[in-house]
Amino acid sequence: MTCATKCTVLLAEGNEKVSAALHEVLEHEQDLELISETDSGSEVLTLTEELHPDIILLSHTILGPHLLETLGAIAGRFPLTRVLVLSSHNDSRFAIRAIEAGASGYMLKDRAFEELGDAVRTIASNRIYLSPGIAGMGRKNAVSPGSYPETGVQA
């Protein structure tokens, strides 16, 4: 992992139940520290600029059609910050678009309890994380940047 002692995490999630579940998972991860959270897509860039988190857990729902634009802005302005997109879309096309736009990983929300710690550690190690079972992605969940298994897509 490339974080100093603990990875600092900014949580951007609009659903209270999902946010509470992610809090619970993060509390049990000794090497992850939740430093702030927001339920507003418009605050993501502001908080990132103020706090410089190592990791952003970014829900697709709070940004809607602006997700890809926001991912590009984060990647351009904060190249050391890794973004894990949290989504309910189990479709490789969504995952590929997010990765191409600058996300370091794509995790299905219903897998948070099982995957969150591993997903964050994977992207903190400068590898791409993809939830196992995303339709069309095969079984691999950590891949090298620039390649997406079983899709033929190259970044």
C-alpha positions as protocol buffer text, in pm:
chain_id: "A"
residue {
  index: 1
  type: MET
  ca { x: 0 y: 0 z: 0 }
}
residue {
  index: 2
  type: THR
  ca { x: 130 y: 345 z: -85 }
}
residue {
  index: 3
  type: CYS
  ca { x: -43 y: 539 z: 196 }
}
residue {
  index: 4
  type: ALA
  ca { x: 186 y: 657 z: 476 }
}
residue {
  index: 5
  type: THR
  ca { x: 50 y: 488 z: 789 }
}
residue {
  index: 6
  type: LYS
  ca { x: -321 y: 490 z: 724 }
}
residue {
  index: 7
  type: CYS
  ca { x: -508 y: 565 z: 404 }
}
residue {
  index: 8
  type: THR
  ca { x: -726 y: 870 z: 448 }
}
residue {
  index: 9
  type: VAL
  ca { x: -1072 y: 830 z: 300 }
}
residue {
  index: 10
  type: LEU
  ca { x: -1334 y: 1076 z: 178 }
}
residue {
  index: 11
  type: LEU
  ca { x: -1678 y: 918 z: 153 }
}
residue {
  index: 12
  type: ALA
  ca { x: -1917 y: 1068 z: -103 }
}
residue {
  index: 13
  type: GLU
  ca { x: -2248 y: 882 z: -76 }
}
residue {
  index: 14
  type: GLY
  ca { x: -2603 y: 1015 z: -93 }
}
residue {
  index: 15
  type: ASN
  ca { x: -2791 y: 717 z: 49 }
}
residue {
  index: 16
  type: GLU
  ca { x: -2802 y: 723 z: 431 }
}
residue {
  index: 17
  type: LYS
  ca { x: -2831 y: 344 z: 465 }
}
residue {
  index: 18
  type: VAL
  ca { x: -2539 y: 279 z: 233 }
}
residue {
  index: 19
  type: SER
  ca { x: -2335 y: 549 z: 407 }
}
residue {
  index: 20
  type: ALA
  ca { x: -2403 y: 391 z: 747 }
}
residue {
  index: 21
  type: ALA
  ca { x: -2300 y: 50 z: 617 }
}
residue {
  index: 22
  type: LEU
  ca { x: -1977 y: 190 z: 472 }
}
residue {
  index: 23
  type: HIS
  ca { x: -1904 y: 363 z: 806 }
}
residue {
  index: 24
  type: GLU
  ca { x: -1939 y: 29 z: 981 }
}
residue {
  index: 25
  type: VAL
  ca { x: -1699 y: -140 z: 741 }
}
residue {
  index: 26
  type: LEU
  ca { x: -1444 y: 142 z: 764 }
}
residue {
  index: 27
  type: GLU
  ca { x: -1449 y: 133 z: 1146 }
}
residue {
  index: 28
  type: HIS
  ca { x: -1318 y: -225 z: 1133 }
}
residue {
  index: 29
  type: GLU
  ca { x: -1033 y: -148 z: 894 }
}
residue {
  index: 30
  type: GLN
  ca { x: -727 y: -52 z: 1100 }
}
residue {
  index: 31
  type: ASP
  ca { x: -538 y: 97 z: 806 }
}
residue {
  index: 32
  type: LEU
  ca { x: -820 y: 319 z: 679 }
}
residue {
  index: 33
  type: GLU
  ca { x: -924 y: 652 z: 833 }
}
residue {
  index: 34
  type: LEU
  ca { x: -1247 y: 827 z: 735 }
}
residue {
  index: 35
  type: ILE
  ca { x: -1159 y: 1197 z: 736 }
}
residue {
  index: 36
  type: SER
  ca { x: -1477 y: 1344 z: 590 }
}
residue {
  index: 37
  type: GLU
  ca { x: -1796 y: 1264 z: 410 }
}
residue {
  index: 38
  type: THR
  ca { x: -2050 y: 1435 z: 193 }
}
residue {
  index: 39
  type: ASP
  ca { x: -2383 y: 1356 z: 37 }
}
residue {
  index: 40
  type: SER
  ca { x: -2340 y: 1631 z: -222 }
}
residue {
  index: 41
  type: GLY
  ca { x: -2169 y: 1579 z: -554 }
}
residue {
  index: 42
  type: SER
  ca { x: -2084 y: 1947 z: -572 }
}
residue {
  index: 43
  type: GLU
  ca { x: -1870 y: 1921 z: -256 }
}
residue {
  index: 44
  type: VAL
  ca { x: -1647 y: 1637 z: -377 }
}
residue {
  index: 45
  type: LEU
  ca { x: -1389 y: 1856 z: -553 }
}
residue {
  index: 46
  type: THR
  ca { x: -1393 y: 2118 z: -276 }
}
residue {
  index: 47
  type: LEU
  ca { x: -1332 y: 1860 z: -2 }
}
residue {
  index: 48
  type: THR
  ca { x: -1065 y: 1690 z: -211 }
}
residue {
  index: 49
  type: GLU
  ca { x: -884 y: 2020 z: -253 }
}
residue {
  index: 50
  type: GLU
  ca { x: -910 y: 2100 z: 120 }
}
residue {
  index: 51
  type: LEU
  ca { x: -826 y: 1757 z: 262 }
}
residue {
  index: 52
  type: HIS
  ca { x: -617 y: 1577 z: -2 }
}
residue {
  index: 53
  type: PRO
  ca { x: -752 y: 1231 z: 82 }
}
residue {
  index: 54
  type: ASP
  ca { x: -563 y: 924 z: -36 }
}
residue {
  index: 55
  type: ILE
  ca { x: -888 y: 756 z: -139 }
}
residue {
  index: 56
  type: ILE
  ca { x: -1232 y: 882 z: -243 }
}
residue {
  index: 57
  type: LEU
  ca { x: -1524 y: 641 z: -217 }
}
residue {
  index: 58
  type: LEU
  ca { x: -1750 y: 801 z: -478 }
}
residue {
  index: 59
  type: SER
  ca { x: -2108 y: 695 z: -531 }
}
residue {
  index: 60
  type: HIS
  ca { x: -2231 y: 723 z: -887 }
}
residue {
  index: 61
  type: THR
  ca { x: -2573 y: 829 z: -756 }
}
residue {
  index: 62
  type: ILE
  ca { x: -2467 y: 1165 z: -612 }
}
residue {
  index: 63
  type: LEU
  ca { x: -2314 y: 1279 z: -939 }
}
residue {
  index: 64
  type: GLY
  ca { x: -2547 y: 1119 z: -1192 }
}
residue {
  index: 65
  type: PRO
  ca { x: -2454 y: 1231 z: -1542 }
}
residue {
  index: 66
  type: HIS
  ca { x: -2156 y: 1429 z: -1407 }
}
residue {
  index: 67
  type: LEU
  ca { x: -1968 y: 1124 z: -1275 }
}
residue {
  index: 68
  type: LEU
  ca { x: -1727 y: 1093 z: -1566 }
}
residue {
  index: 69
  type: GLU
  ca { x: -1658 y: 1467 z: -1572 }
}
residue {
  index: 70
  type: THR
  ca { x: -1586 y: 1466 z: -1198 }
}
residue {
  index: 71
  type: LEU
  ca { x: -1357 y: 1164 z: -1230 }
}
residue {
  index: 72
  type: GLY
  ca { x: -1162 y: 1345 z: -1501 }
}
residue {
  index: 73
  type: ALA
  ca { x: -1132 y: 1658 z: -1286 }
}
residue {
  index: 74
  type: ILE
  ca { x: -1007 y: 1459 z: -985 }
}
residue {
  index: 75
  type: ALA
  ca { x: -755 y: 1269 z: -1197 }
}
residue {
  index: 76
  type: GLY
  ca { x: -630 y: 1591 z: -1355 }
}
residue {
  index: 77
  type: ARG
  ca { x: -609 y: 1806 z: -1041 }
}
residue {
  index: 78
  type: PHE
  ca { x: -526 y: 1541 z: -779 }
}
residue {
  index: 79
  type: PRO
  ca { x: -326 y: 1269 z: -953 }
}
residue {
  index: 80
  type: LEU
  ca { x: -221 y: 1102 z: -626 }
}
residue {
  index: 81
  type: THR
  ca { x: -579 y: 1059 z: -505 }
}
residue {
  index: 82
  type: ARG
  ca { x: -736 y: 726 z: -595 }
}
residue {
  index: 83
  type: VAL
  ca { x: -1110 y: 698 z: -660 }
}
residue {
  index: 84
  type: LEU
  ca { x: -1322 y: 391 z: -599 }
}
residue {
  index: 85
  type: VAL
  ca { x: -1659 y: 426 z: -771 }
}
residue {
  index: 86
  type: LEU
  ca { x: -1944 y: 269 z: -575 }
}
residue {
  index: 87
  type: SER
  ca { x: -2225 y: 157 z: -801 }
}
residue {
  index: 88
  type: SER
  ca { x: -2527 y: -63 z: -831 }
}
residue {
  index: 89
  type: HIS
  ca { x: -2472 y: -102 z: -1208 }
}
residue {
  index: 90
  type: ASN
  ca { x: -2349 y: -457 z: -1268 }
}
residue {
  index: 91
  type: ASP
  ca { x: -2243 y: -390 z: -1625 }
}
residue {
  index: 92
  type: SER
  ca { x: -1889 y: -384 z: -1759 }
}
residue {
  index: 93
  type: ARG
  ca { x: -1967 y: -83 z: -1980 }
}
residue {
  index: 94
  type: PHE
  ca { x: -2021 y: 138 z: -1674 }
}
residue {
  index: 95
  type: ALA
  ca { x: -1705 y: 8 z: -1508 }
}
residue {
  index: 96
  type: ILE
  ca { x: -1492 y: 59 z: -1819 }
}
residue {
  index: 97
  type: ARG
  ca { x: -1619 y: 416 z: -1868 }
}
residue {
  index: 98
  type: ALA
  ca { x: -1541 y: 499 z: -1506 }
}
residue {
  index: 99
  type: ILE
  ca { x: -1188 y: 356 z: -1528 }
}
residue {
  index: 100
  type: GLU
  ca { x: -1120 y: 534 z: -1857 }
}
residue {
  index: 101
  type: ALA
  ca { x: -1240 y: 862 z: -1700 }
}
residue {
  index: 102
  type: GLY
  ca { x: -992 y: 832 z: -1414 }
}
residue {
  index: 103
  type: ALA
  ca { x: -1134 y: 598 z: -1149 }
}
residue {
  index: 104
  type: SER
  ca { x: -894 y: 350 z: -990 }
}
residue {
  index: 105
  type: GLY
  ca { x: -1166 y: 100 z: -915 }
}
residue {
  index: 106
  type: TYR
  ca { x: -1529 y: 7 z: -951 }
}
residue {
  index: 107
  type: MET
  ca { x: -1712 y: -177 z: -674 }
}
residue {
  index: 108
  type: LEU
  ca { x: -2070 y: -294 z: -657 }
}
residue {
  index: 109
  type: LYS
  ca { x: -2246 y: -145 z: -354 }
}
residue {
  index: 110
  type: ASP
  ca { x: -2402 y: -475 z: -252 }
}
residue {
  index: 111
  type: ARG
  ca { x: -2049 y: -616 z: -214 }
}
residue {
  index: 112
  type: ALA
  ca { x: -1919 y: -346 z: 25 }
}
residue {
  index: 113
  type: PHE
  ca { x: -1905 y: -566 z: 336 }
}
residue {
  index: 114
  type: GLU
  ca { x: -1704 y: -832 z: 155 }
}
residue {
  index: 115
  type: GLU
  ca { x: -1486 y: -617 z: -69 }
}
residue {
  index: 116
  type: LEU
  ca { x: -1430 y: -265 z: 62 }
}
residue {
  index: 117
  type: GLY
  ca { x: -1106 y: -324 z: 252 }
}
residue {
  index: 118
  type: ASP
  ca { x: -948 y: -526 z: -28 }
}
residue {
  index: 119
  type: ALA
  ca { x: -1071 y: -279 z: -290 }
}
residue {
  index: 120
  type: VAL
  ca { x: -917 y: 19 z: -111 }
}
residue {
  index: 121
  type: ARG
  ca { x: -588 y: -161 z: -52 }
}
residue {
  index: 122
  type: THR
  ca { x: -577 y: -264 z: -417 }
}
residue {
  index: 123
  type: ILE
  ca { x: -622 y: 88 z: -553 }
}
residue {
  index: 124
  type: ALA
  ca { x: -385 y: 227 z: -287 }
}
residue {
  index: 125
  type: SER
  ca { x: -124 y: -8 z: -435 }
}
residue {
  index: 126
  type: ASN
  ca { x: -175 y: 159 z: -773 }
}
residue {
  index: 127
  type: ARG
  ca { x: -371 y: -131 z: -918 }
}
residue {
  index: 128
  type: ILE
  ca { x: -721 y: -120 z: -1064 }
}
residue {
  index: 129
  type: TYR
  ca { x: -997 y: -289 z: -865 }
}
residue {
  index: 130
  type: LEU
  ca { x: -1307 y: -436 z: -1029 }
}
residue {
  index: 131
  type: SER
  ca { x: -1573 y: -616 z: -829 }
}
residue {
  index: 132
  type: PRO
  ca { x: -1579 y: -986 z: -914 }
}
residue {
  index: 133
  type: GLY
  ca { x: -1891 y: -1074 z: -1102 }
}
residue {
  index: 134
  type: ILE
  ca { x: -1937 y: -751 z: -1296 }
}
residue {
  index: 135
  type: ALA
  ca { x: -2112 y: -871 z: -1608 }
}
residue {
  index: 136
  type: GLY
  ca { x: -1858 y: -924 z: -1884 }
}
residue {
  index: 137
  type: MET
  ca { x: -1548 y: -874 z: -1669 }
}
residue {
  index: 138
  type: GLY
  ca { x: -1467 y: -1229 z: -1569 }
}
residue {
  index: 139
  type: ARG
  ca { x: -1343 y: -1326 z: -1223 }
}
residue {
  index: 140
  type: LYS
  ca { x: -1030 y: -1113 z: -1186 }
}
residue {
  index: 141
  type: ASN
  ca { x: -1064 y: -824 z: -944 }
}
residue {
  index: 142
  type: ALA
  ca { x: -721 y: -662 z: -953 }
}
residue {
  index: 143
  type: VAL
  ca { x: -572 y: -577 z: -1289 }
}
residue {
  index: 144
  type: SER
  ca { x: -290 y: -366 z: -1416 }
}
residue {
  index: 145
  type: PRO
  ca { x: -378 y: -16 z: -1533 }
}
residue {
  index: 146
  type: GLY
  ca { x: -453 y: -11 z: -1905 }
}
residue {
  index: 147
  type: SER
  ca { x: -613 y: -353 z: -1949 }
}
residue {
  index: 148
  type: TYR
  ca { x: -954 y: -493 z: -1876 }
}
residue {
  index: 149
  type: PRO
  ca { x: -982 y: -872 z: -1870 }
}
residue {
  index: 150
  type: GLU
  ca { x: -1205 y: -1051 z: -2117 }
}
residue {
  index: 151
  type: THR
  ca { x: -1330 y: -729 z: -2278 }
}
residue {
  index: 152
  type: GLY
  ca { x: -1056 y: -643 z: -2524 }
}
residue {
  index: 153
  type: VAL
  ca { x: -1067 y: -281 z: -2405 }
}
residue {
  index: 154
  type: GLN
  ca { x: -740 y: -99 z: -2356 }
}
residue {
  index: 155
  type: ALA
  ca { x: -712 y: 238 z: -2180 }
}
